[in-house]
Amino acid sequence: MTPVMVATMVLCFALSVSVAVSIGLASILGIQVANVNMLISVKEMFNSINKFPLAAIPFFILAGNLMETGGISRRLVEFAKSIVGGVQGGLPMTCVLTCMIFAAVSGSSVATTFAIGAILIPALIKHGYPTAYAAALQATSAELGVIIPPSIPLILYGVSAEVSIGELFIAGFGPGILISLALMLFVWAFCKWNGWGKNDGDGRMPFFKATWQAGWALLMPVIILGGIYGGIFTPTEASAVAVLYALVVGVVIYREIKPTDLYVILRKSVLSSAVIMFIIANAGLFAFLITRAGVPDAIGHWLQEVLKSPTMFLLGVNAALFVIGMFIETSAAIIVLAPILAPVAMHFGVDPVHFGLIMVVNLALGMITPPFGVNLFAACTVARISLDRIVKYLVPFVLVILACLLVITYLPWISLALRDLVYAK
């Protein structure tokens, strides 16, 4: 069944069939080959999106669109630009830094892609950067949305592996900051090499003026994270709080959202959410069939039997997760694999919190790698280009994230130092 599904999916991709439809067709063919009742497809597709944490996706997308129209995203961009925008390549660095700040509000890489990309992709193009580079940069930077807390994948890992979500959230800051700094250093060097961005500092605000103007926008992460860590609301409920805050600030304080804008914002949010949910639904069905065929269990048992040392185990897990993340949606992969791999990791003496960050950072790469990279689809939608055009610029970004993943994997203190400090007995 599995070879037939993979072959069908690859053929559909070659014929330029949309990703969600390709996954769905491959899954349906797999059901036919396995002689399973076709009603299972409806059931599993519904189950894939009938998860409370996924309710955060449409809310965060709506919050992102409200922040974009209401001027919050623009002020965050101006704030970030006032810090790093004065150097050559400052605009791409601004993209990374803004996504890092926005990640502390959204919890979703897709929402980050839409909210920040709608501002910075046109700005990058206007400053002479290739459209494909701007889209690849935005898709990669938005990956921080699932690493820096609040993070839906970290919640799913905590539930699946029975690990403290609070500890996972605290541990997420180290890897998130490391990846942010690495990306900013890389884009600065890349722009220097290509001679791009010599005029990126044009129109840059002074730091204190930008901070003053972004005051209400910067208060948003404080409220969201403070509410989560203070036990006032869950991360999913925080998405609704983000919508309310963005609406009040945009309508009452900044007064940039007019009543006539609300229909456009809601329609845009519904369409974006529907596209992502359709992909998740089809990916969930695909993941169910792969699981039914015993692929994840086989991987887990193979790793436990073949890889004898912690070093080799982590290397093998990273290689396997990288491939799996390319074909299975991040949340589905975590739900399926975390209960299998976490006990094996503990057997090798790997802290379950550290292993959770390894899993999430690795599987988050699947969001920026074909064929199922949801961030790529979102960035291409904003930039209005085809997926194949950005691969050239995407490869170096993937290599940077992979290098960071290896550092996070073999230097546990990056993830655990802050956790151990906060949760010290």
C-alpha positions in Angstrom: 0.0 0.0 0.0 2.7 2.5 1.0 4.7 2.3 -2.2 1.5 2.8 -4.3 0.6 5.9 -2.2 4.1 7.4 -2.5 4.3 6.7 -6.3 0.8 8.2 -6.9 1.7 11.3 -4.8 5.0 11.8 -6.7 3.2 11.4 -10.1 0.6 14.0 -9.1 3.3 16.4 -8.1 5.0 15.9 -11.4 1.7 16.8 -13.1 1.4 20.0 -11.0 -1.6 18.8 -9.1 -2.0 20.9 -5.9 -0.4 19.4 -2.8 -3.5 18.8 -0.8 -5.3 17.1 -3.7 -2.2 15.0 -4.4 -2.1 13.8 -0.9 -5.8 13.1 -0.9 -5.7 11.2 -4.1 -2.8 9.1 -3.0 -4.6 8.3 0.3 -7.8 7.3 -1.5 -5.9 5.0 -3.8 -4.1 3.5 -0.7 -7.5 2.9 0.8 -8.6 1.1 -2.4 -5.5 -1.0 -2.5 -5.8 -2.0 1.2 -9.5 -2.8 0.6 -10.6 -0.5 3.5 -14.1 1.0 3.8 -14.0 4.4 2.0 -15.9 6.0 4.8 -12.7 5.9 6.8 -11.4 8.7 4.7 -14.1 11.1 5.9 -13.6 10.0 9.5 -9.9 10.4 9.5 -9.9 13.7 7.7 -12.4 15.1 10.2 -10.4 13.6 13.1 -7.3 15.3 11.8 -8.8 18.8 12.2 -11.1 18.0 15.1 -8.4 18.9 17.7 -8.7 21.8 20.2 -5.2 23.1 19.7 -5.8 23.5 16.0 -8.5 26.0 16.8 -5.6 28.4 17.4 -4.7 28.4 13.7 -7.7 30.3 12.4 -7.6 32.6 15.4 -3.9 33.4 15.0 -4.4 33.9 11.2 -7.2 36.3 12.0 -5.1 38.0 14.7 -2.3 38.3 12.1 -4.6 39.9 9.5 -6.0 42.3 12.2 -2.4 43.2 13.2 -1.5 43.8 9.6 -4.5 46.0 8.8 -4.5 47.6 12.2 -0.9 48.8 12.0 0.6 46.5 14.7 2.7 44.4 12.4 4.0 47.5 10.6 5.1 49.0 13.9 6.8 45.8 14.9 8.6 45.8 11.6 9.7 49.5 12.2 10.8 48.6 15.7 12.9 45.7 14.4 14.3 47.8 11.6 15.4 50.5 14.1 17.6 47.9 15.7 19.2 46.0 12.8 18.0 47.9 9.7 21.0 50.3 9.6 23.5 47.8 8.1 23.7 46.3 4.6 21.2 43.5 4.5 19.3 45.1 7.3 15.9 44.5 5.8 16.3 40.7 5.6 17.6 40.8 9.2 14.5 42.8 10.1 12.4 40.0 8.7 14.1 37.5 11.0 13.9 39.7 14.1 10.3 40.6 13.5 9.3 37.0 13.1 11.1 36.2 16.3 9.0 38.9 18.1 5.8 37.9 16.4 6.4 34.3 17.3 5.9 35.2 20.9 2.3 36.2 20.0 1.2 33.9 17.2 2.3 30.4 18.1 1.8 29.6 14.4 4.4 29.7 11.6 1.7 30.1 9.0 0.1 33.1 10.8 3.6 34.6 11.0 4.2 34.1 7.3 1.0 35.8 6.4 1.1 38.7 8.9 4.8 39.6 8.5 5.2 38.5 4.9 2.4 40.8 3.7 4.5 43.7 4.8 8.1 42.6 4.3 7.9 40.6 1.1 6.7 43.7 -0.9 9.3 45.8 1.0 12.1 43.4 0.1 11.1 43.4 -3.5 10.9 47.2 -3.6 14.5 47.3 -2.3 15.7 45.2 -5.2 15.7 41.7 -3.6 14.6 38.9 -5.9 10.9 37.9 -5.3 11.9 34.2 -4.8 14.6 35.2 -2.2 12.0 37.3 -0.3 9.6 34.4 -0.2 12.2 31.8 0.9 13.5 34.2 3.6 10.0 34.8 5.0 9.0 31.1 5.0 12.2 30.2 6.8 12.0 33.0 9.4 8.4 32.2 10.2 9.5 28.7 11.3 10.4 30.5 14.6 6.6 30.6 15.2 6.6 26.9 16.3 9.9 27.0 18.2 9.6 30.2 20.4 6.7 29.7 22.8 3.7 29.7 22.7 4.1 26.8 20.3 1.3 24.4 19.2 3.8 21.6 18.3 5.4 21.8 21.8 2.0 21.5 23.3 1.3 18.4 21.2 4.6 16.9 22.2 4.0 17.5 25.9 0.6 15.9 25.7 1.8 12.9 23.6 5.0 12.2 25.6 3.6 13.3 29.0 6.2 16.0 29.5 5.6 19.3 31.2 4.4 21.9 28.7 5.7 24.7 31.0 9.2 23.2 30.9 9.0 22.8 27.1 8.0 26.4 26.7 10.9 27.7 28.8 13.3 25.4 26.9 12.1 26.7 23.6 13.7 30.1 24.0 17.3 28.9 23.7 16.9 27.1 20.4 14.7 29.9 19.1 17.2 32.6 19.8 20.1 30.5 18.4 18.3 30.0 15.1 17.3 33.7 14.9 20.9 34.8 15.4 22.2 32.2 12.9 19.7 33.3 10.3 20.5 37.0 10.8 24.3 36.4 10.6 23.7 34.3 7.4 21.5 36.9 5.6 23.9 39.7 6.5 26.9 37.7 5.0 24.7 36.6 2.0 23.7 40.2 1.2 27.3 41.3 1.5 28.4 38.6 -0.9 25.7 39.5 -3.5 25.9 43.3 -3.0 22.3 43.5 -2.0 20.7 45.9 0.5 23.1 48.8 0.4 20.1 51.2 0.9 18.2 49.2 3.4 18.5 51.9 6.0 16.5 54.4 4.0 13.5 55.6 6.0 14.7 53.9 9.2 13.2 55.4 12.4 15.3 56.3 15.4 15.2 53.6 18.0 13.3 55.5 20.7 10.7 56.9 18.3 10.1 53.4 16.9 9.8 51.9 20.4 7.3 54.6 21.4 5.2 54.0 18.3 5.3 50.3 18.8 4.5 50.4 22.5 1.0 48.8 22.2 2.3 46.3 19.7 5.2 45.3 22.0 2.8 45.0 24.9 0.9 42.2 23.1 3.6 39.5 23.6 3.8 40.5 27.3 0.0 40.0 27.7 -0.1 36.7 25.7 3.0 35.1 27.4 2.2 36.5 30.8 -1.3 35.1 30.6 0.0 31.7 29.5 2.7 31.5 32.1 0.5 33.0 34.8 -2.1 30.2 34.2 -4.8 32.7 33.2 -5.5 31.0 29.8 -4.2 28.2 27.7 -2.1 28.8 24.6 -5.2 28.0 22.4 -7.3 30.4 24.4 -4.5 32.9 24.0 -5.2 33.0 20.3 -8.7 34.3 21.0 -7.1 36.9 23.4 -4.7 37.9 20.6 -7.7 38.5 18.2 -9.5 40.6 20.8 -6.3 42.6 21.6 -5.5 43.2 18.0 -9.1 44.3 17.3 -9.2 46.8 20.2 -5.8 48.2 19.4 -6.5 48.5 15.6 -10.0 49.9 16.0 -9.9 52.0 19.1 -6.2 53.0 19.7 -4.5 53.2 16.3 -7.9 53.7 14.5 -6.5 52.1 11.3 -9.3 49.4 11.0 -12.5 50.7 9.6 -15.8 48.8 9.9 -15.7 48.3 6.1 -12.3 46.5 6.5 -13.7 43.8 8.8 -15.4 41.9 6.0 -12.2 41.8 3.9 -10.2 40.8 6.9 -12.6 38.0 7.9 -12.9 36.7 4.3 -9.1 36.7 3.9 -8.7 34.8 7.2 -11.4 32.2 6.3 -9.8 31.5 2.9 -6.3 31.2 4.4 -7.5 29.0 7.2 -9.5 26.8 4.8 -6.4 26.1 2.7 -4.2 25.2 5.6 -7.0 23.0 7.2 -7.6 21.2 3.9 -3.9 20.4 3.8 -3.9 19.2 7.4 -7.0 17.1 6.8 -5.5 15.3 3.8 -2.1 14.9 5.6 -3.9 13.4 8.6 -5.5 10.8 6.4 -2.1 10.1 4.8 -0.5 9.8 8.2 -3.2 7.4 9.4 -2.6 5.1 6.5 1.1 5.2 7.0 0.6 4.4 10.7 -1.8 1.6 9.8 0.9 0.2 7.6 3.3 0.1 10.6 5.9 2.5 9.2 6.4 4.7 12.3 6.6 1.6 14.6 9.1 0.0 12.2 11.2 3.1 12.3 11.1 3.3 16.1 12.0 -0.4 16.6 14.8 -0.2 14.0 16.3 2.8 15.7 16.2 1.1 19.1 17.8 -2.1 17.8 20.4 -0.8 15.4 21.7 2.4 17.0 23.5 1.5 20.2 24.9 4.8 21.5 23.2 8.1 22.4 25.2 9.9 19.8 24.3 7.5 17.0 20.7 7.4 18.2 20.2 11.1 18.0 21.9 11.2 14.6 19.6 8.5 13.3 16.5 10.1 14.8 17.4 13.4 13.2 17.9 11.8 9.8 14.6 9.9 10.1 12.6 12.9 11.3 14.0 15.1 8.6 12.7 12.7 5.9 9.4 12.1 7.8 8.8 15.8 8.2 9.0 16.3 4.4 6.0 14.0 4.0 3.9 14.2 7.1 2.3 17.3 8.6 4.2 18.4 11.8 1.4 18.0 14.3 0.5 14.6 12.9 4.1 13.4 13.0 4.5 14.5 16.6 1.3 12.8 17.7 2.3 9.6 16.0 6.1 9.5 16.8 6.5 11.2 20.2 5.0 8.3 22.2 7.3 5.9 20.3 10.6 7.8 20.3 10.5 9.6 23.6 10.8 6.4 25.7 13.6 5.2 23.5 15.4 8.6 24.0 15.0 8.3 27.8 16.5 4.8 27.5 19.6 6.4 26.0 19.7 9.0 28.8 18.3 11.9 26.7 16.2 14.4 28.7 12.6 14.2 27.4 12.4 18.1 27.3 15.6 18.3 25.3 14.3 15.5 23.0 11.1 17.5 22.5 13.0 20.5 21.2 15.0 18.3 18.9 11.8 16.8 17.5 10.0 20.1 17.1 13.0 21.9 15.5 13.6 19.0 13.1 9.9 18.5 12.1 9.5 22.3 11.7 12.0 22.0 8.9 9.2 20.1 7.1 7.3 23.4 7.0 10.0 24.8 4.6 10.9 21.7 2.6 8.9 20.3 -0.3 6.6 18.7 -0.9 4.4 19.5 2.2 6.0 22.8 3.4 3.0 24.8 4.6 5.2 27.9 5.1 6.3 27.6 1.5 2.7 27.6 0.3 1.8 30.6 2.5 4.9 32.6 1.4 4.3 31.7 -2.3 0.7 32.9 -1.9 1.8 36.2 -0.5 4.6 36.7 -3.1 2.4 35.3 -5.9 5.0 33.0 -7.3 5.2 29.3 -7.9 6.9 26.9 -5.5 9.7 25.8 -7.9 11.1 29.3 -8.2 12.1 29.6 -4.5 14.0 26.3 -4.2 17.3 27.9 -5.3 17.3 30.3 -2.4 15.7 27.9 0.0 18.5 25.4 0.1 21.0 27.6 2.0 18.4 28.5 4.6 17.7 24.8 5.2 21.4 24.1 5.6 21.6 26.9 8.3 18.7 25.4 10.2 20.2 21.9 9.9 23.5 23.3 11.4 21.6 24.8 14.3 19.7 21.5 14.8 23.0 19.7 15.2 24.2 22.2 17.7 20.9 22.0 19.6 21.1 18.2 19.5 24.6 17.8 20.9 24.7 20.8 23.2 21.7 20.1 25.5 22.4 23.1 27.7 21.1 25.4 25.0 17.6 24.0 25.6 18.0 23.0 29.3 20.0 25.8 30.9 17.0 28.2 31.3 14.7 25.3 32.2 17.1 24.2 35.0 17.4 27.8 36.2 13.7 28.4 36.4 12.7 25.0 37.7 15.7 24.6 40.1 14.6 22.7 43.2 
